[in-house]
Amino acid sequence: MTKKEILKIVISVLIAALTALAAGLGLSSCNVTRTVTTRSEAWQHGDTSVVIQTKTVESYDGSRKY
């Protein structure tokens, strides 16, 4: 093996290690928000209408605590 080939292997290993480290740190947290909206309409006398709307917001924080 020449010095050039050894240098390429060392650089490849370093890049792989840094990529794995970055992926590990980047994937350590997860924030999710889900919003569910339900709407119901009921018509009454004349042109007056009633609208019932409910909204549920759920949040989840999956970040790693150090």
C-alpha positions in Angstrom: 0.0 0.0 0.0 1.2 3.4 -0.8 1.0 6.4 1.5 -1.7 7.9 -0.7 -3.9 4.8 -0.3 -3.4 4.7 3.5 -4.3 8.4 3.6 -7.5 7.8 1.7 -8.5 4.9 4.0 -7.8 7.1 7.1 -9.8 10.0 5.7 -12.7 7.6 4.8 -12.7 6.2 8.4 -12.7 9.7 9.9 -15.6 10.8 7.6 -17.6 7.7 8.5 -17.0 8.3 12.3 -18.0 11.9 12.0 -21.1 11.1 10.0 -22.1 8.5 12.6 -21.6 11.0 15.4 -23.6 13.7 13.7 -26.4 11.3 13.0 -26.5 10.2 16.6 -26.7 13.7 17.9 -29.2 14.8 15.3 -31.6 12.0 15.9 -31.6 12.3 19.6 -34.6 14.6 19.8 -38.1 14.5 18.4 -40.9 17.0 18.8 -44.4 16.1 17.5 -47.6 18.1 17.5 -50.9 16.7 16.3 -54.0 18.8 15.9 -57.4 17.2 15.5 -60.3 19.5 14.5 -63.9 18.3 14.5 -66.6 20.5 13.1 -70.4 20.0 13.1 -73.0 22.3 11.5 -76.7 22.4 12.3 -79.1 24.7 10.5 -81.9 26.3 12.5 -84.8 28.7 11.8 -84.4 31.1 8.9 -80.8 31.8 7.9 -79.4 31.4 11.4 -76.9 28.5 11.7 -75.1 26.9 14.6 -71.5 25.6 14.3 -69.9 23.4 16.9 -66.2 23.1 16.6 -63.8 21.3 18.8 -60.0 21.3 18.6 -57.6 19.0 20.3 -53.9 19.7 20.3 -51.5 17.0 21.5 -47.7 17.5 21.9 -45.0 15.0 22.5 -41.4 15.9 23.4 -39.0 13.0 22.8 -35.8 14.8 23.3 -33.0 13.1 25.2 -32.4 14.5 28.7 -28.7 14.6 29.7 
